[in-house]
Amino acid sequence: MKLLNPAAQRSAAALAGALLLGSLTACGGGSSASTAVDKSTLTIASDSDSASFGYDPLRVADAQRQFFEGLYDNLMTLQPDGSVGPGLATSFSYNADSTVLTLNLKDGVTFTDGSTLDAALVKANLDRRSDTALSAYSAIAKGGAQEVTSVDVVSPTQVAITFAKAQPGFEKNLSGTMGMIVGKTAVANTASLSTTPDGSGPYTLEMSGTVKGNKYVFQKNSKSTDASKYAYNKITFSVIQDPQARANALVSGQADVAILTSPTVDFAKSKGLGVSQIGGTIHTMVSFDKIGKTSPAFASEKVRQAFQYAINRQALVDALHKGDIAAWNSLPKDSAGFTEALNTEFAYDPAKAKSLLAEAGYPNGFEFTIVGSAETQTDLQAVQKDLAAVGIKMNIKMASSTDEAFAAVATTPLGYAALGWDNPVGLMYGVVLNGFTNVQKATDAQLTAATGEAAAAKDDASKKTALTKLNTRLVESGWMIPLYESLTNQGYNTKKVQQVTFAGSNAYPLLSSYAPTN
Protein backbone atom coordinates (compact mmCIF):
# COMPACT_ATOMS: atom_id res chain seq x y z
CA MET A 1 0.00 0.00 0.00
CA LYS A 2 2.34 3.15 -1.28
CA LEU A 3 -2.49 1.88 -0.02
CA LEU A 4 -2.83 6.88 0.28
CA ASN A 5 0.03 8.30 1.53
CA PRO A 6 2.52 8.67 0.02
CA ALA A 7 3.29 7.01 -0.77
CA ALA A 8 0.06 3.94 -0.07
CA GLN A 9 2.54 5.27 -0.28
CA ARG A 10 0.64 4.94 0.63
CA SER A 11 -1.44 1.08 2.38
CA ALA A 12 -4.70 -1.49 2.47
CA ALA A 13 -2.75 1.79 4.08
CA ALA A 14 -1.56 2.85 4.75
CA LEU A 15 -3.57 1.35 2.79
CA ALA A 16 -7.04 1.26 4.14
CA GLY A 17 -6.70 4.35 6.23
CA ALA A 18 -4.67 6.12 3.64
CA LEU A 19 -7.38 5.48 1.16
CA LEU A 20 -10.01 7.60 2.70
CA LEU A 21 -9.48 8.97 6.16
CA GLY A 22 -10.32 12.56 6.90
CA SER A 23 -8.49 14.89 9.20
CA LEU A 24 -9.41 14.35 12.84
CA THR A 25 -6.45 16.09 14.49
CA ALA A 26 -4.41 19.23 14.06
CA CYS A 27 -1.10 20.37 15.41
CA GLY A 28 0.67 23.67 15.45
CA GLY A 29 2.93 25.87 17.47
CA GLY A 30 6.27 27.52 17.10
CA SER A 31 9.49 25.79 16.21
CA SER A 32 11.46 24.15 19.00
CA ALA A 33 14.31 22.92 16.82
CA SER A 34 16.89 24.31 19.20
CA THR A 35 15.39 22.63 22.26
CA ALA A 36 17.28 19.73 23.81
CA VAL A 37 15.71 16.43 22.84
CA ASP A 38 15.41 13.06 24.54
CA LYS A 39 17.25 10.64 22.29
CA SER A 40 15.65 7.68 24.04
CA THR A 41 12.33 8.45 22.36
CA LEU A 42 11.31 8.72 18.70
CA THR A 43 7.91 10.03 17.64
CA ILE A 44 6.72 9.17 14.14
CA ALA A 45 3.77 11.12 12.72
CA SER A 46 1.94 8.66 10.47
CA ASP A 47 -0.76 9.43 7.94
CA SER A 48 -3.13 6.60 8.87
CA ASP A 49 -4.01 4.14 11.60
CA SER A 50 -1.99 1.00 10.91
CA ALA A 51 -3.83 -0.88 13.66
CA SER A 52 -7.33 -0.04 12.46
CA PHE A 53 -8.02 -3.79 12.17
CA GLY A 54 -6.25 -4.63 15.42
CA TYR A 55 -2.82 -6.21 15.86
CA ASP A 56 -2.93 -9.21 13.56
CA PRO A 57 -0.12 -8.54 11.06
CA LEU A 58 -1.69 -10.93 8.56
CA ARG A 59 -4.73 -8.71 8.12
CA VAL A 60 -2.74 -5.83 6.64
CA ALA A 61 -0.55 -5.10 3.63
CA ASP A 62 3.14 -4.33 3.42
CA ALA A 63 2.35 -0.62 3.68
CA GLN A 64 1.89 -1.31 7.40
CA ARG A 65 5.14 -3.24 7.65
CA GLN A 66 7.03 -0.49 9.45
CA PHE A 67 4.48 -0.35 12.27
CA PHE A 68 4.15 -4.10 12.70
CA GLU A 69 7.87 -4.86 12.44
CA GLY A 70 8.19 -3.15 15.80
CA LEU A 71 5.93 -5.77 17.39
CA TYR A 72 6.64 -8.89 15.33
CA ASP A 73 9.61 -10.70 13.83
CA ASN A 74 9.62 -12.03 10.27
CA LEU A 75 10.78 -15.42 9.06
CA MET A 76 12.99 -13.45 6.66
CA THR A 77 13.93 -9.78 7.00
CA LEU A 78 14.12 -6.85 4.64
CA GLN A 79 17.68 -5.53 4.53
CA PRO A 80 18.79 -1.88 4.23
CA ASP A 81 19.65 -2.36 0.55
CA GLY A 82 16.24 -3.90 -0.23
CA SER A 83 17.49 -7.48 -0.33
CA VAL A 84 16.24 -10.27 1.92
CA GLY A 85 18.22 -11.73 4.82
CA PRO A 86 17.72 -14.14 7.74
CA GLY A 87 15.15 -13.50 10.41
CA LEU A 88 13.36 -16.06 12.56
CA ALA A 89 14.65 -18.43 9.89
CA THR A 90 18.43 -18.42 10.03
CA SER A 91 18.76 -20.24 6.71
CA PHE A 92 16.64 -21.91 4.05
CA SER A 93 16.88 -24.37 1.16
CA TYR A 94 14.74 -25.63 -1.71
CA ASN A 95 14.40 -29.11 -3.09
CA ALA A 96 15.45 -29.78 -6.68
CA ASP A 97 12.20 -28.62 -8.31
CA SER A 98 11.54 -25.72 -5.91
CA THR A 99 8.28 -27.20 -4.63
CA VAL A 100 9.50 -27.52 -1.03
CA LEU A 101 11.07 -24.74 1.00
CA THR A 102 12.76 -25.80 4.24
CA LEU A 103 13.41 -23.21 6.95
CA ASN A 104 15.89 -23.59 9.80
CA LEU A 105 14.69 -21.65 12.82
CA LYS A 106 16.41 -19.46 15.39
CA ASP A 107 16.70 -20.59 19.00
CA GLY A 108 15.81 -18.51 22.04
CA VAL A 109 12.90 -16.50 20.65
CA THR A 110 10.18 -15.65 23.18
CA PHE A 111 6.76 -14.11 22.49
CA THR A 112 4.86 -11.71 24.72
CA ASP A 113 2.57 -14.54 25.85
CA GLY A 114 5.61 -16.50 27.08
CA SER A 115 5.57 -19.08 24.30
CA THR A 116 8.73 -19.80 22.33
CA LEU A 117 9.50 -20.22 18.65
CA ASP A 118 9.60 -23.72 17.23
CA ALA A 119 8.56 -25.47 14.04
CA ALA A 120 5.15 -26.38 15.46
CA LEU A 121 4.38 -22.70 16.05
CA VAL A 122 5.42 -21.73 12.52
CA LYS A 123 3.22 -24.52 11.17
CA ALA A 124 0.30 -23.33 13.32
CA ASN A 125 0.73 -19.82 11.94
CA LEU A 126 0.91 -20.89 8.30
CA ASP A 127 -2.01 -23.25 8.76
CA ARG A 128 -4.16 -20.16 9.33
CA ARG A 129 -4.00 -19.61 5.58
CA SER A 130 -7.56 -20.87 5.10
CA ASP A 131 -8.85 -17.79 6.96
CA THR A 132 -10.08 -15.45 4.22
CA ALA A 133 -9.72 -12.42 6.52
CA LEU A 134 -5.93 -12.81 6.44
CA SER A 135 -5.11 -10.92 3.27
CA ALA A 136 -1.36 -11.47 3.71
CA TYR A 137 -1.96 -15.21 3.30
CA SER A 138 -4.28 -14.97 0.30
CA ALA A 139 -1.61 -16.00 -2.19
CA ILE A 140 -0.73 -19.19 -0.30
CA ALA A 141 -4.31 -20.23 0.46
CA LYS A 142 -5.99 -23.04 -1.47
CA GLY A 143 -6.34 -21.95 -5.09
CA GLY A 144 -3.84 -19.12 -4.71
CA ALA A 145 -1.06 -18.65 -7.25
CA GLN A 146 1.51 -19.58 -4.58
CA GLU A 147 -0.68 -22.20 -2.92
CA VAL A 148 0.83 -24.05 0.01
CA THR A 149 -0.44 -27.61 0.15
CA SER A 150 1.17 -28.57 3.46
CA VAL A 151 3.43 -27.32 6.25
CA ASP A 152 5.34 -30.06 8.03
CA VAL A 153 7.42 -30.15 11.20
CA VAL A 154 10.72 -31.79 10.31
CA SER A 155 12.27 -31.19 13.73
CA PRO A 156 11.70 -28.66 16.54
CA THR A 157 13.85 -26.16 14.63
CA GLN A 158 13.05 -27.10 11.06
CA VAL A 159 9.84 -26.69 9.08
CA ALA A 160 9.09 -27.66 5.47
CA ILE A 161 6.63 -25.73 3.28
CA THR A 162 5.27 -27.63 0.27
CA PHE A 163 3.77 -25.78 -2.68
CA ALA A 164 1.29 -26.89 -5.30
CA LYS A 165 3.82 -25.89 -7.96
CA ALA A 166 7.39 -24.60 -8.12
CA GLN A 167 7.95 -21.35 -6.22
CA PRO A 168 11.58 -20.28 -6.65
CA GLY A 169 12.37 -17.12 -4.73
CA PHE A 170 9.35 -17.46 -2.44
CA GLU A 171 11.49 -16.59 0.59
CA LYS A 172 11.28 -12.91 -0.44
CA ASN A 173 7.59 -12.88 0.50
CA LEU A 174 8.48 -13.86 4.05
CA SER A 175 10.12 -10.47 4.64
CA GLY A 176 6.71 -8.78 4.46
CA THR A 177 3.67 -9.18 6.65
CA MET A 178 3.17 -12.72 5.29
CA GLY A 179 6.31 -13.76 7.16
CA MET A 180 5.36 -12.32 10.54
CA ILE A 181 4.77 -14.92 13.27
CA VAL A 182 2.38 -14.56 16.22
CA GLY A 183 2.63 -16.42 19.53
CA LYS A 184 0.87 -19.58 20.65
CA THR A 185 -1.92 -17.78 22.52
CA ALA A 186 -2.81 -15.69 19.47
CA VAL A 187 -2.86 -18.74 17.18
CA ALA A 188 -5.24 -20.50 19.56
CA ASN A 189 -7.41 -17.40 20.04
CA THR A 190 -7.00 -15.14 17.02
CA ALA A 191 -9.73 -12.81 18.32
CA SER A 192 -7.31 -11.71 21.04
CA LEU A 193 -5.25 -9.92 18.40
CA SER A 194 -8.02 -7.37 17.96
CA THR A 195 -6.91 -5.75 21.20
CA THR A 196 -3.54 -7.27 22.16
CA PRO A 197 -0.39 -7.96 20.09
CA ASP A 198 1.43 -11.27 20.61
CA GLY A 199 4.82 -10.98 18.98
CA SER A 200 8.53 -11.44 19.56
CA GLY A 201 9.60 -8.16 17.99
CA PRO A 202 12.04 -5.56 19.29
CA TYR A 203 9.25 -3.62 21.00
CA THR A 204 6.11 -4.32 22.98
CA LEU A 205 2.96 -2.21 23.06
CA GLU A 206 2.61 -0.01 26.13
CA MET A 207 -1.11 -0.26 26.73
CA SER A 208 -1.27 2.55 29.28
CA GLY A 209 0.10 5.13 26.85
CA THR A 210 -1.69 3.88 23.76
CA VAL A 211 -4.92 5.44 22.52
CA LYS A 212 -6.27 3.34 19.65
CA GLY A 213 -6.62 5.30 16.46
CA ASN A 214 -4.60 8.19 17.86
CA LYS A 215 -1.31 7.13 19.44
CA TYR A 216 0.62 3.87 19.81
CA VAL A 217 3.53 3.63 22.23
CA PHE A 218 6.21 0.97 21.77
CA GLN A 219 8.69 0.10 24.55
CA LYS A 220 11.95 -1.77 23.92
CA ASN A 221 11.45 -5.51 24.44
CA SER A 222 14.09 -6.78 26.86
CA LYS A 223 13.42 -10.37 25.73
CA SER A 224 14.18 -9.66 22.07
CA THR A 225 17.57 -10.80 20.86
CA ASP A 226 17.42 -8.20 18.07
CA ALA A 227 16.33 -5.22 20.18
CA SER A 228 19.88 -3.86 20.22
CA LYS A 229 19.59 -3.17 16.48
CA TYR A 230 17.01 -0.48 17.23
CA ALA A 231 18.35 2.83 18.52
CA TYR A 232 15.39 4.10 20.51
CA ASN A 233 14.08 2.79 23.81
CA LYS A 234 10.62 4.07 23.01
CA ILE A 235 8.86 4.74 19.70
CA THR A 236 5.52 6.50 19.45
CA PHE A 237 3.37 6.36 16.34
CA SER A 238 1.17 9.45 16.33
CA VAL A 239 -1.73 9.25 13.86
CA ILE A 240 -2.16 12.65 12.18
CA GLN A 241 -4.20 12.32 9.02
CA ASP A 242 -4.13 15.94 7.92
CA PRO A 243 -0.93 16.62 5.90
CA GLN A 244 -0.42 20.19 7.10
CA ALA A 245 -1.00 19.10 10.68
CA ARG A 246 1.72 16.45 10.28
CA ALA A 247 4.14 19.04 8.95
CA ASN A 248 3.22 21.38 11.81
CA ALA A 249 3.87 18.61 14.30
CA LEU A 250 7.33 18.10 12.85
CA VAL A 251 8.14 21.81 12.96
CA SER A 252 6.86 22.25 16.51
CA GLY A 253 8.82 19.27 17.83
CA GLN A 254 5.74 17.16 18.55
CA ALA A 255 7.07 14.66 16.01
CA ASP A 256 10.62 13.70 15.04
CA VAL A 257 9.78 12.00 11.74
CA ALA A 258 6.72 12.49 9.56
CA ILE A 259 5.31 11.45 6.20
CA LEU A 260 5.00 14.65 4.16
CA THR A 261 2.98 15.35 1.06
CA SER A 262 4.49 17.33 -1.82
CA PRO A 263 2.75 20.61 -0.86
CA THR A 264 4.29 20.52 2.63
CA VAL A 265 7.86 19.64 1.64
CA ASP A 266 8.97 23.22 0.94
CA PHE A 267 7.33 24.37 4.16
CA ALA A 268 9.29 21.77 6.14
CA LYS A 269 12.56 22.62 4.41
CA SER A 270 12.03 26.33 5.08
CA LYS A 271 11.93 25.52 8.79
CA GLY A 272 15.30 23.77 8.66
CA LEU A 273 13.97 20.22 8.62
CA GLY A 274 15.46 17.40 6.58
CA VAL A 275 13.50 15.61 3.86
CA SER A 276 14.39 12.26 2.27
CA GLN A 277 12.58 11.24 -0.90
CA ILE A 278 11.91 8.17 -3.01
CA GLY A 279 9.62 7.69 -6.01
CA GLY A 280 7.27 4.89 -6.91
CA THR A 281 3.97 5.87 -5.32
CA ILE A 282 0.99 5.88 -7.64
CA HIS A 283 -1.99 7.97 -6.55
CA THR A 284 -4.89 6.15 -8.09
CA MET A 285 -8.62 5.90 -7.97
CA VAL A 286 -9.57 2.34 -7.10
CA SER A 287 -12.79 0.71 -8.26
CA PHE A 288 -14.10 -0.96 -5.13
CA ASP A 289 -17.23 -2.03 -6.98
CA LYS A 290 -16.69 -4.04 -10.17
CA ILE A 291 -20.04 -5.88 -10.02
CA GLY A 292 -22.52 -3.02 -9.67
CA LYS A 293 -23.56 -3.66 -6.09
CA THR A 294 -23.24 -0.08 -4.85
CA SER A 295 -23.62 1.60 -8.25
CA PRO A 296 -24.92 -0.42 -11.24
CA ALA A 297 -22.84 1.57 -13.73
CA PHE A 298 -19.56 0.30 -12.25
CA ALA A 299 -20.35 -3.24 -13.37
CA SER A 300 -19.53 -2.11 -16.91
CA GLU A 301 -15.89 -2.16 -17.98
CA LYS A 302 -16.71 0.51 -20.56
CA VAL A 303 -17.92 2.82 -17.81
CA ARG A 304 -14.75 2.29 -15.82
CA GLN A 305 -12.72 2.91 -18.96
CA ALA A 306 -14.62 6.15 -19.49
CA PHE A 307 -13.03 7.46 -16.29
CA GLN A 308 -9.60 6.88 -17.81
CA TYR A 309 -10.38 9.19 -20.75
CA ALA A 310 -12.40 11.77 -18.80
CA ILE A 311 -9.69 12.87 -16.37
CA ASN A 312 -7.12 15.47 -17.40
CA ARG A 313 -4.17 14.11 -15.42
CA GLN A 314 -1.60 16.60 -16.66
CA ALA A 315 -3.80 19.53 -15.69
CA LEU A 316 -4.24 17.99 -12.25
CA VAL A 317 -0.48 17.69 -11.77
CA ASP A 318 0.24 21.16 -13.13
CA ALA A 319 -2.29 22.74 -10.79
CA LEU A 320 -1.87 20.73 -7.61
CA HIS A 321 1.23 18.51 -7.72
CA LYS A 322 4.10 20.35 -9.33
CA GLY A 323 7.17 18.14 -9.50
CA ASP A 324 5.14 14.94 -9.65
CA ILE A 325 4.38 12.93 -12.80
CA ALA A 326 1.01 12.46 -14.50
CA ALA A 327 0.32 8.72 -14.60
CA TRP A 328 -1.61 6.57 -17.04
CA ASN A 329 0.16 3.42 -15.82
CA SER A 330 -0.82 1.63 -12.62
CA LEU A 331 2.83 0.75 -12.03
CA PRO A 332 5.56 3.37 -11.45
CA LYS A 333 7.70 4.77 -14.25
CA ASP A 334 10.82 2.90 -13.12
CA SER A 335 9.10 -0.45 -12.63
CA ALA A 336 9.56 -3.45 -14.89
CA GLY A 337 5.93 -3.41 -16.05
CA PHE A 338 5.72 0.25 -17.08
CA THR A 339 4.75 0.83 -20.72
CA GLU A 340 4.61 4.11 -22.63
CA ALA A 341 1.81 2.63 -24.76
CA LEU A 342 -0.74 3.27 -22.00
CA ASN A 343 0.12 6.97 -21.93
CA THR A 344 -1.04 7.21 -25.52
CA GLU A 345 -3.88 4.71 -25.47
CA PHE A 346 -5.63 6.34 -22.51
CA ALA A 347 -4.70 9.98 -23.16
CA TYR A 348 -7.23 12.63 -22.15
CA ASP A 349 -10.19 12.34 -24.51
CA PRO A 350 -13.56 13.45 -23.11
CA ALA A 351 -15.31 12.67 -26.39
CA LYS A 352 -14.14 9.07 -26.12
CA ALA A 353 -15.37 8.98 -22.51
CA LYS A 354 -18.84 10.12 -23.60
CA SER A 355 -18.89 7.53 -26.38
CA LEU A 356 -18.04 4.72 -23.97
CA LEU A 357 -20.73 5.84 -21.54
CA ALA A 358 -23.29 5.79 -24.35
CA GLU A 359 -22.19 2.32 -25.48
CA ALA A 360 -22.59 1.11 -21.88
CA GLY A 361 -26.15 2.43 -21.74
CA TYR A 362 -25.46 5.72 -19.94
CA PRO A 363 -25.70 8.38 -22.67
CA ASN A 364 -26.76 10.93 -20.06
CA GLY A 365 -24.19 9.85 -17.52
CA PHE A 366 -24.93 8.75 -13.96
CA GLU A 367 -24.40 9.79 -10.36
CA PHE A 368 -22.45 8.26 -7.47
CA THR A 369 -20.81 9.23 -4.17
CA ILE A 370 -17.16 8.96 -3.09
CA VAL A 371 -15.89 9.37 0.47
CA GLY A 372 -13.15 11.95 0.80
CA SER A 373 -10.71 13.27 3.39
CA ALA A 374 -8.81 16.47 4.09
CA GLU A 375 -5.92 15.05 2.15
CA THR A 376 -7.88 13.90 -0.90
CA GLN A 377 -10.48 16.65 -1.09
CA THR A 378 -8.65 19.01 -3.47
CA ASP A 379 -7.74 16.25 -5.92
CA LEU A 380 -11.26 14.90 -5.85
CA GLN A 381 -12.72 18.32 -6.57
CA ALA A 382 -10.51 18.62 -9.65
CA VAL A 383 -11.57 15.17 -10.85
CA GLN A 384 -15.17 16.04 -10.06
CA LYS A 385 -15.09 18.85 -12.65
CA ASP A 386 -13.60 16.60 -15.33
CA LEU A 387 -16.22 13.92 -14.73
CA ALA A 388 -19.05 16.44 -14.78
CA ALA A 389 -17.91 17.52 -18.25
CA VAL A 390 -18.72 14.04 -19.61
CA GLY A 391 -21.97 13.64 -17.66
CA ILE A 392 -20.78 11.81 -14.54
CA LYS A 393 -21.87 13.48 -11.31
CA MET A 394 -19.48 12.51 -8.49
CA ASN A 395 -20.66 13.65 -5.08
CA ILE A 396 -17.90 14.02 -2.48
CA LYS A 397 -18.83 13.13 1.06
CA MET A 398 -16.22 13.95 3.69
CA ALA A 399 -15.71 11.12 6.16
CA SER A 400 -17.17 12.01 9.55
CA SER A 401 -15.39 9.17 11.34
CA THR A 402 -12.78 6.50 10.82
CA ASP A 403 -15.54 3.88 10.80
CA GLU A 404 -17.25 5.59 7.89
CA ALA A 405 -13.96 5.87 6.02
CA PHE A 406 -13.12 2.20 6.38
CA ALA A 407 -16.68 1.11 5.56
CA ALA A 408 -16.49 2.96 2.23
CA VAL A 409 -14.75 0.01 0.55
CA ALA A 410 -18.07 -1.84 0.82
CA THR A 411 -20.55 1.03 0.59
CA THR A 412 -19.18 3.16 -2.25
CA PRO A 413 -18.02 2.21 -5.77
CA LEU A 414 -14.80 4.20 -5.95
CA GLY A 415 -11.96 5.22 -3.65
CA TYR A 416 -8.70 7.12 -3.85
CA ALA A 417 -5.40 5.67 -2.65
CA ALA A 418 -1.66 6.04 -2.87
CA LEU A 419 -0.13 2.66 -3.64
CA GLY A 420 3.49 1.56 -3.47
CA TRP A 421 4.42 -1.13 -5.98
CA ASP A 422 7.81 -2.30 -4.72
CA ASN A 423 6.20 -5.76 -4.28
CA PRO A 424 3.61 -6.02 -7.09
CA VAL A 425 2.74 -9.66 -6.46
CA GLY A 426 2.23 -9.05 -2.75
CA LEU A 427 0.08 -5.99 -3.40
CA MET A 428 -2.06 -7.81 -5.93
CA TYR A 429 -2.70 -10.81 -3.71
CA GLY A 430 -2.94 -8.95 -0.42
CA VAL A 431 -4.92 -5.89 -1.51
CA VAL A 432 -6.22 -5.85 -5.08
CA LEU A 433 -7.41 -9.39 -5.76
CA ASN A 434 -8.10 -10.70 -2.29
CA GLY A 435 -7.81 -7.73 0.07
CA PHE A 436 -9.85 -4.81 1.27
CA THR A 437 -10.18 -3.10 -2.13
CA ASN A 438 -12.15 -6.10 -3.38
CA VAL A 439 -14.53 -6.97 -0.57
CA GLN A 440 -17.19 -7.93 -3.13
CA LYS A 441 -14.89 -10.65 -4.51
CA ALA A 442 -14.95 -9.56 -8.15
CA THR A 443 -12.78 -11.65 -10.45
CA ASP A 444 -10.76 -10.94 -13.56
CA ALA A 445 -9.12 -13.93 -15.22
CA GLN A 446 -6.45 -11.83 -16.94
CA LEU A 447 -5.39 -10.10 -13.72
CA THR A 448 -5.25 -13.40 -11.87
CA ALA A 449 -3.20 -15.02 -14.65
CA ALA A 450 -0.76 -12.12 -14.97
CA THR A 451 -0.22 -12.01 -11.21
CA GLY A 452 0.45 -15.74 -11.19
CA GLU A 453 2.94 -15.37 -14.05
CA ALA A 454 4.75 -12.60 -12.19
CA ALA A 455 4.90 -14.73 -9.05
CA ALA A 456 6.37 -17.67 -10.96
CA ALA A 457 8.79 -15.64 -13.10
CA LYS A 458 12.33 -17.04 -12.92
CA ASP A 459 14.16 -14.29 -14.80
CA ASP A 460 13.91 -10.56 -15.45
CA ALA A 461 12.56 -10.94 -18.97
CA SER A 462 9.64 -13.15 -17.98
CA LYS A 463 8.93 -10.94 -14.97
CA LYS A 464 8.80 -7.85 -17.17
CA THR A 465 6.42 -9.57 -19.58
CA ALA A 466 4.10 -10.63 -16.79
CA LEU A 467 4.13 -7.25 -15.05
CA THR A 468 3.45 -5.44 -18.33
CA LYS A 469 0.39 -7.64 -18.82
CA LEU A 470 -0.67 -6.94 -15.25
CA ASN A 471 -0.19 -3.19 -15.55
CA THR A 472 -2.04 -3.03 -18.86
CA ARG A 473 -4.98 -5.02 -17.61
CA LEU A 474 -5.33 -3.01 -14.39
CA VAL A 475 -5.79 0.10 -16.52
CA GLU A 476 -7.92 -1.26 -19.37
CA SER A 477 -10.24 -3.02 -16.89
CA GLY A 478 -10.64 0.14 -14.84
CA TRP A 479 -9.82 -1.68 -11.62
CA MET A 480 -7.26 1.09 -11.23
CA ILE A 481 -7.61 4.65 -12.54
CA PRO A 482 -4.14 6.11 -11.96
CA LEU A 483 -3.74 9.88 -11.67
CA TYR A 484 -0.12 10.69 -10.83
CA GLU A 485 3.12 9.32 -9.45
CA SER A 486 4.59 11.11 -6.46
CA LEU A 487 7.65 11.04 -4.33
CA THR A 488 7.44 9.60 -0.85
CA ASN A 489 8.71 12.25 1.49
CA GLN A 490 10.00 11.52 4.98
CA GLY A 491 10.60 14.70 6.93
CA TYR A 492 12.86 14.55 9.99
CA ASN A 493 14.28 16.75 12.72
CA THR A 494 17.94 17.06 11.75
CA LYS A 495 18.92 17.94 15.32
CA LYS A 496 17.59 14.64 16.60
CA VAL A 497 17.46 12.15 13.73
CA GLN A 498 20.06 11.17 11.16
CA GLN A 499 19.17 11.36 7.48
CA VAL A 500 16.32 8.96 6.79
CA THR A 501 17.16 6.18 4.32
CA PHE A 502 14.97 3.73 2.42
CA ALA A 503 15.33 -0.03 2.02
CA GLY A 504 15.87 -0.35 -1.70
CA SER A 505 12.73 0.83 -3.48
CA ASN A 506 10.50 0.30 -0.45
CA ALA A 507 8.67 3.50 0.41
CA TYR A 508 8.68 2.85 4.16
CA PRO A 509 12.03 3.01 5.95
CA LEU A 510 12.99 0.12 8.20
CA LEU A 511 12.17 0.93 11.80
CA SER A 512 15.75 -0.06 12.64
CA SER A 513 17.11 2.54 10.20
CA TYR A 514 16.09 5.50 12.34
CA ALA A 515 19.02 6.67 14.42
CA PRO A 516 19.77 9.71 16.61
CA THR A 517 22.25 12.32 15.48
CA ASN A 518 25.70 12.07 16.99
FENDAGI-V159363 format. One line per field, one symbol per residue. phi: phi as a letter, one per 40 degrees, with the letter a starting at -180 (. if undefined). A space follows every 50 residues. Layout:
# FENDAGI-V159363
phi: ???
This chain:
# FENDAGI-V159363
phi: ...cidfdea...eccccdbdccbbabahccbdcccbcccbbbbcbcacc bcchbccccbccccddccccbbcbcbbccdcgcbbcbcccaaabccbfbb bbbbcccgcbcccgcbcacccccccccccccccccccdcbcdgccbdcca bbccadbabbbbbcadbcgcdccccbcdccbbccccccbcccccbbcabb ccbbccccccbdgbabbbbdcccccbdccbcbcbbbcbcbcccccccccc ccgcbbbacbcdcbccdccccgccbbbachcbcbcbccbbbgccadcccc cccccdcdcccccccccccbbdgcbdbbccccccccccacdccccbcdad ccccccccccgbcbgababbcbbdccdccccccdcccccbhccbcbbccc accccccccbbbcabbbbbbbcbdccccccbccbbccbccfcbadccccc ccccccdbacccccccccccdccdcccgcbbcbabbccbbcacccbbcdc bbcgcccbdcccccaccc
